[in-house]
Amino acid sequence: MSEQIVEDLEDLEQPSAEGELVHWMEPKPIRVGPAGVSAAAAGAFALGVTATVVALALLHWLGPQRIILVSRRAERL
């Protein structure tokens, strides 16, 4: 705890509007160059392709069992 003692309630007022309230809460500027943007786009595309292939593989694997019926004529050949 702080050892500072507040003697008047006026000392607890809100800070003035001209100064910064907290400087560490300001968002930092984004520093991503063209290579970073390209890498992010390529990574997102690869992730989307991978997710699609996995989803299609699961649908195929979990899908209904298909029974192939062979006619008698096809059996003779």
C-alpha positions in Angstrom: 0.0 0.0 0.0 1.0 3.5 -0.5 2.2 5.5 2.4 0.7 8.7 0.9 -2.2 9.9 2.9 -5.0 11.9 1.2 -6.2 14.6 3.6 -8.8 16.3 1.4 -11.4 14.7 -0.8 -10.6 17.3 -3.4 -7.3 15.5 -4.0 -9.3 12.5 -5.3 -10.8 14.3 -8.2 -10.5 13.0 -11.8 -7.3 14.0 -13.6 -7.4 17.0 -15.9 -8.3 16.3 -19.6 -5.1 17.8 -21.0 -2.7 15.1 -19.7 -2.4 11.4 -20.4 -4.4 9.1 -18.2 -2.2 6.1 -18.7 0.4 6.0 -21.5 0.9 2.3 -21.4 -2.7 1.6 -22.6 -2.2 3.4 -25.9 -2.2 1.0 -28.9 1.2 0.5 -30.5 1.5 1.2 -34.2 1.5 -1.9 -36.4 4.9 -2.4 -38.0 4.3 -5.0 -40.6 5.9 -4.6 -44.0 4.9 -6.1 -47.4 6.6 -9.3 -46.6 4.6 -9.7 -43.4 1.3 -9.0 -45.1 2.2 -11.6 -47.8 3.2 -14.2 -45.3 0.0 -13.7 -43.3 -2.1 -14.0 -46.5 -0.3 -17.1 -47.6 -0.6 -18.6 -44.1 -4.3 -17.9 -44.0 -4.8 -19.5 -47.4 -2.8 -22.6 -46.5 -4.8 -22.9 -43.2 -8.1 -22.6 -45.2 -7.0 -25.2 -47.7 -5.9 -27.6 -45.0 -9.1 -27.2 -43.1 -11.1 -27.9 -46.2 -9.2 -31.0 -47.1 -9.5 -32.3 -43.5 -13.3 -31.6 -43.5 -13.8 -33.4 -46.8 -11.7 -36.4 -45.7 -13.7 -36.6 -42.5 -17.0 -36.4 -44.4 -15.8 -39.2 -46.7 -14.5 -41.3 -43.8 -17.6 -40.8 -41.7 -20.0 -41.1 -44.6 -22.4 -44.0 -45.3 -20.9 -47.3 -46.4 -21.4 -47.8 -50.1 -21.9 -51.3 -51.4 -20.9 -51.9 -55.0 -23.4 -54.2 -56.7 -21.9 -56.1 -59.6 -24.2 -57.6 -62.1 -23.9 -61.3 -63.2 -22.8 -60.2 -66.6 -19.9 -58.2 -65.2 -18.8 -61.1 -63.1 -18.4 -63.4 -66.2 -16.2 -60.9 -67.9 
